[in-house]
Amino acid sequence: MIRSSVGIGIAAALASATAYGINIVYARMATQQGVSAADLVFLRVFLMLGAVAVVTAISRGALRLPAAGRPAILGLGIASAGVGLAYFFAVSFVPIGVAAIIFYTFPLLILLASPFVDGGRFTLHRFGVFALAFTGLAIAIGPKLGDIDPRGILLAALASTLAAWQFFMASRSGRHVGPQAMMFWSHIVIMPISGAAALLLGGIGWGAIAQAWLPSALTVAGYLAGFALQMVAARRAPAAMIGLIFCLEPVVAILFAGLILGETLSHAQMIGSLLVLAALIASSLAELRREPQIPPVPASDGR
């Protein structure tokens, strides 16, 4: 039962990473066409709330939020808002490759913090797998440190830190509420934060969104799918393992940036992508063959 649950978590994490990887490519396209990153975050949060409300009504699910889960939900909402704003603004200032290699230090932060937060332990195998994955990322993305806007670097680093926090908060939230309630209440927290950011930048630019409707819509769609699957993964698998699996996201971003934005893949990027995939397969198989250090939590009454 536990292994089956972890397997579902791995599949959800892989699908979520793919959706997020495609999402950031269209986000960059939308910002290049004049859409503000804050507007994109606010729009996707607004639609997510509506989608969760509809699904909950159809499935007759509950949105009850126990008092014990409120601090984690608040932390999850703040972290999620920060990740979206910081990462979207980062790719407004620097290329996707530069932002991604900085942002994707967050699995390392999760790996280092996991023994202290979740009570796991460090292993040579886990360090080896992560070293292989991170080496692959560095080779695949290979940013040139020439003319790089420092704002993009700082924003990507902030997004990385908040992404690590987001994973742990999602894991803790899942101990008290189901996925629907988790998504709904975390987005209740995200909405005023993203709305305030949009207002500070001059309000929602509906005209720009209308002109760039296709990349804006695909950005939102990728987020909706990615976030929902991420919440499922957080309830089914340990945070450190999910962080390793999410190394796939920048590889997906590179591939689709080539297909959509015309960015070409070098031999180094291809080699790096293969290294990341090899690390992901090794990590996933190893986790499936052994008992997880922290069993997935059962569904709560709020599910």
C-alpha positions as CSV (number, residue, x, y, z in Angstrom):
1,M,0.0,0.0,0.0
2,I,2.8,2.4,1.0
3,R,4.8,1.6,-2.1
4,S,1.8,2.0,-4.3
5,S,1.2,5.4,-2.8
6,V,4.8,6.5,-3.3
7,G,4.5,5.3,-6.9
8,I,1.5,7.6,-7.4
9,G,3.5,10.5,-5.9
10,I,6.4,9.9,-8.3
11,A,4.0,9.9,-11.3
12,A,2.3,13.0,-10.1
13,A,5.6,14.8,-9.5
14,L,6.9,13.9,-13.0
15,A,3.7,15.1,-14.6
16,S,3.7,18.3,-12.5
17,A,7.3,19.1,-13.4
18,T,6.5,18.7,-17.1
19,A,3.5,21.1,-16.8
20,Y,5.6,23.6,-15.0
21,G,8.4,23.3,-17.5
22,I,6.0,24.2,-20.4
23,N,4.3,26.8,-18.3
24,I,7.5,29.0,-17.8
25,V,8.2,29.0,-21.6
26,Y,4.8,30.5,-22.3
27,A,5.1,32.9,-19.4
28,R,8.3,34.3,-21.0
29,M,6.5,34.6,-24.3
30,A,3.6,36.4,-22.6
31,T,5.9,38.9,-20.8
32,Q,7.8,39.5,-24.1
33,Q,4.4,40.5,-25.6
34,G,3.8,43.0,-22.8
35,V,2.0,41.1,-20.1
36,S,3.1,41.8,-16.5
37,A,4.3,38.8,-14.5
38,A,2.1,39.9,-11.6
39,D,-0.9,39.9,-13.9
40,L,-0.2,36.3,-14.9
41,V,0.1,35.2,-11.3
42,F,-3.1,37.0,-10.3
43,L,-5.0,35.6,-13.3
44,R,-4.0,32.0,-12.7
45,V,-4.8,32.2,-9.0
46,F,-8.3,33.6,-9.8
47,L,-9.0,30.8,-12.2
48,M,-7.6,28.2,-9.9
49,L,-10.0,29.3,-7.2
50,G,-12.9,29.0,-9.6
51,A,-11.7,25.5,-10.8
52,V,-11.3,24.2,-7.2
53,A,-14.8,25.6,-6.3
54,V,-16.4,23.8,-9.3
55,V,-14.6,20.5,-8.7
56,T,-15.5,20.6,-5.0
57,A,-19.2,21.3,-5.7
58,I,-19.4,18.5,-8.2
59,S,-17.6,16.0,-6.0
60,R,-19.3,17.3,-2.9
61,G,-16.0,17.6,-1.3
62,A,-15.2,19.6,1.9
63,L,-13.2,22.7,2.2
64,R,-13.0,22.6,6.0
65,L,-9.7,23.9,7.3
66,P,-8.8,22.6,10.8
67,A,-7.1,25.0,13.1
68,A,-4.0,22.8,13.3
69,G,-3.5,23.1,9.5
70,R,-3.9,26.9,9.2
71,P,-0.2,27.9,9.9
72,A,1.0,25.4,7.2
73,I,-1.6,26.6,4.7
74,L,-0.6,30.3,5.4
75,G,3.0,29.4,4.9
76,L,2.2,27.4,1.7
77,G,0.2,30.4,0.3
78,I,3.0,32.9,1.0
79,A,5.6,30.6,-0.4
80,S,3.6,29.8,-3.6
81,A,2.9,33.5,-4.2
82,G,6.6,34.3,-3.8
83,V,7.7,31.5,-6.1
84,G,5.3,32.6,-8.9
85,L,6.1,36.3,-8.7
86,A,9.9,35.9,-8.3
87,Y,10.4,33.3,-11.0
88,F,8.1,35.0,-13.6
89,F,9.8,38.4,-13.0
90,A,13.2,36.6,-13.1
91,V,12.6,35.4,-16.7
92,S,11.5,38.9,-17.6
93,F,15.1,40.1,-16.8
94,V,17.2,37.1,-17.8
95,P,16.9,34.1,-20.2
96,I,15.1,31.0,-19.1
97,G,18.4,29.1,-18.9
98,V,20.0,31.5,-16.5
99,A,17.0,31.8,-14.3
100,A,16.5,28.0,-14.3
101,I,20.0,27.0,-13.2
102,I,19.7,29.4,-10.2
103,F,16.1,28.5,-9.4
104,Y,16.8,24.8,-9.5
105,T,19.2,24.9,-6.6
106,F,16.0,24.4,-4.6
107,P,16.2,20.6,-4.7
108,L,19.6,20.9,-3.0
109,L,18.0,23.1,-0.3
110,I,15.3,20.5,0.2
111,L,17.9,17.7,0.3
112,L,20.0,19.6,2.9
113,A,17.0,20.6,5.0
114,S,15.0,17.4,4.8
115,P,16.8,15.5,7.7
116,F,16.0,18.5,10.0
117,V,12.5,19.1,8.8
118,D,11.2,15.6,8.0
119,G,13.5,13.5,10.3
120,G,15.2,11.6,7.4
121,R,18.9,10.9,7.1
122,F,21.6,11.6,4.6
123,T,22.8,8.8,2.4
124,L,25.6,8.4,-0.1
125,H,23.1,7.2,-2.7
126,R,20.9,10.3,-2.3
127,F,23.9,12.6,-2.5
128,G,25.3,10.8,-5.6
129,V,21.9,10.9,-7.4
130,F,21.5,14.6,-6.7
131,A,25.1,15.3,-7.7
132,L,24.5,13.6,-11.0
133,A,21.2,15.5,-11.5
134,F,22.7,18.9,-10.6
135,T,25.7,18.3,-12.8
136,G,23.3,17.5,-15.7
137,L,21.4,20.7,-15.0
138,A,24.6,22.8,-15.1
139,I,25.7,21.2,-18.4
140,A,22.3,21.3,-20.0
141,I,21.6,25.0,-19.2
142,G,25.2,26.3,-19.2
143,P,24.5,30.0,-18.6
144,K,27.0,32.5,-19.9
145,L,28.0,34.9,-17.1
146,G,28.4,37.8,-19.5
147,D,25.7,40.5,-19.5
148,I,23.3,39.2,-16.8
149,D,20.8,41.5,-15.1
150,P,21.4,41.2,-11.3
151,R,17.7,41.7,-10.7
152,G,17.0,38.4,-12.5
153,I,19.7,36.6,-10.5
154,L,18.4,37.9,-7.2
155,L,14.8,37.1,-8.1
156,A,15.7,33.5,-9.2
157,A,17.6,32.9,-6.0
158,L,14.6,34.2,-4.0
159,A,12.3,31.9,-6.0
160,S,14.6,29.0,-5.2
161,T,14.5,29.6,-1.5
162,L,10.7,29.9,-1.4
163,A,10.3,26.8,-3.6
164,A,12.0,24.7,-0.9
165,W,9.8,26.2,1.7
166,Q,6.8,25.5,-0.5
167,F,7.5,21.8,-0.6
168,F,7.7,21.4,3.1
169,M,4.6,23.5,3.8
170,A,2.7,21.4,1.2
171,S,3.8,18.3,3.0
172,R,2.7,19.6,6.4
173,S,-0.6,20.9,5.0
174,G,-1.4,17.5,3.6
175,R,-1.4,16.1,7.1
176,H,-4.5,18.1,7.9
177,V,-6.5,18.8,4.7
178,G,-7.2,17.1,1.4
179,P,-5.8,18.3,-2.0
180,Q,-8.9,20.4,-2.8
181,A,-9.0,22.2,0.5
182,M,-5.2,22.7,0.3
183,M,-5.4,24.3,-3.2
184,F,-8.4,26.4,-2.3
185,W,-7.1,27.9,1.0
186,S,-3.5,28.4,-0.2
187,H,-4.8,30.3,-3.2
188,I,-7.0,32.4,-0.9
189,V,-3.7,33.5,0.6
190,I,-2.0,33.9,-2.8
191,M,-4.7,36.1,-4.3
192,P,-4.3,39.3,-2.2
193,I,-0.5,39.0,-2.5
194,S,-0.5,38.8,-6.3
195,G,-3.3,41.3,-6.5
196,A,-1.3,43.8,-4.5
197,A,1.7,43.3,-6.7
198,A,-0.3,43.9,-9.8
199,L,-1.8,47.1,-8.3
200,L,1.6,48.4,-7.4
201,L,2.7,47.9,-11.0
202,G,-0.3,49.9,-12.4
203,G,-3.2,47.5,-12.2
204,I,-4.3,44.5,-14.3
205,G,-3.3,45.0,-17.9
206,W,-6.3,43.4,-19.6
207,G,-5.5,44.9,-22.9
208,A,-2.1,43.3,-23.0
209,I,-3.5,40.0,-21.8
210,A,-6.1,40.1,-24.6
211,Q,-3.5,40.6,-27.2
212,A,-1.3,37.9,-25.8
213,W,-4.2,35.6,-25.0
214,L,-2.7,32.3,-26.3
215,P,0.6,32.3,-24.3
216,S,-1.3,33.8,-21.3
217,A,-3.9,31.0,-21.4
218,L,-1.3,28.3,-21.8
219,T,0.7,29.7,-18.9
220,V,-2.4,29.5,-16.7
221,A,-3.3,26.0,-18.0
222,G,0.2,24.7,-17.2
223,Y,0.1,26.2,-13.8
224,L,-3.3,24.7,-13.0
225,A,-2.2,21.2,-14.0
226,G,1.2,21.5,-12.4
227,F,0.0,22.8,-9.0
228,A,-2.8,20.2,-8.7
229,L,-0.4,17.4,-9.4
230,Q,2.3,18.9,-7.1
231,M,-0.2,18.9,-4.2
232,V,-1.0,15.2,-4.9
233,A,2.7,14.4,-5.0
234,A,3.3,16.2,-1.7
235,R,0.8,14.0,0.1
236,R,2.2,10.8,-1.4
237,A,6.0,11.0,-1.4
238,P,8.8,12.5,0.8
239,A,9.8,16.1,0.0
240,A,13.4,15.3,-0.7
241,M,12.4,12.7,-3.4
242,I,10.0,15.1,-5.0
243,G,12.7,17.8,-5.1
244,L,14.9,15.4,-7.1
245,I,12.2,14.5,-9.5
246,F,11.5,18.2,-10.2
247,C,15.0,18.5,-11.7
248,L,13.1,17.4,-14.9
249,E,11.3,20.8,-15.1
250,P,14.2,22.8,-16.6
251,V,15.0,20.1,-19.1
252,V,11.4,20.3,-20.3
253,A,11.7,24.1,-20.4
254,I,14.8,23.8,-22.6
255,L,13.2,21.4,-25.0
256,F,10.0,23.5,-25.4
257,A,12.0,26.8,-25.5
258,G,13.7,25.3,-28.6
259,L,10.4,24.2,-30.1
260,I,8.4,27.3,-29.3
261,L,10.9,30.2,-28.8
262,G,13.4,29.0,-31.4
263,E,16.3,28.4,-28.9
264,T,18.6,25.8,-30.2
265,L,20.0,22.9,-28.2
266,S,23.7,22.4,-28.1
267,H,25.4,19.0,-27.7
268,A,26.2,20.0,-24.1
269,Q,22.6,20.6,-23.4
270,M,21.6,17.3,-24.8
271,I,24.2,15.5,-22.7
272,G,23.1,17.4,-19.6
273,S,19.5,16.5,-20.2
274,L,20.4,12.8,-20.5
275,L,22.3,13.0,-17.2
276,V,19.3,14.6,-15.5
277,L,17.0,11.9,-16.8
278,A,19.4,9.2,-15.7
279,A,19.4,10.6,-12.2
280,L,15.7,10.8,-12.1
281,I,15.2,7.2,-13.1
282,A,17.8,6.0,-10.6
283,S,16.2,8.0,-7.8
284,S,12.6,6.9,-8.6
285,L,13.5,3.2,-8.9
286,A,15.5,3.3,-5.6
287,E,12.6,5.0,-3.8
288,L,10.1,2.4,-5.2
289,R,12.2,-0.5,-4.0
290,R,12.5,0.5,-0.4
291,E,10.2,1.7,2.3
292,P,10.0,5.5,2.5
293,Q,11.6,7.1,5.5
294,I,8.4,9.0,6.2
295,P,5.1,7.3,5.2
296,P,2.5,9.3,3.3
297,V,-0.1,10.7,5.6
298,P,-3.7,9.3,5.4
299,A,-6.5,11.4,4.0
300,S,-8.0,13.7,6.5
301,D,-11.7,14.5,7.1
302,G,-11.2,17.6,5.0
303,R,-10.6,15.6,1.8
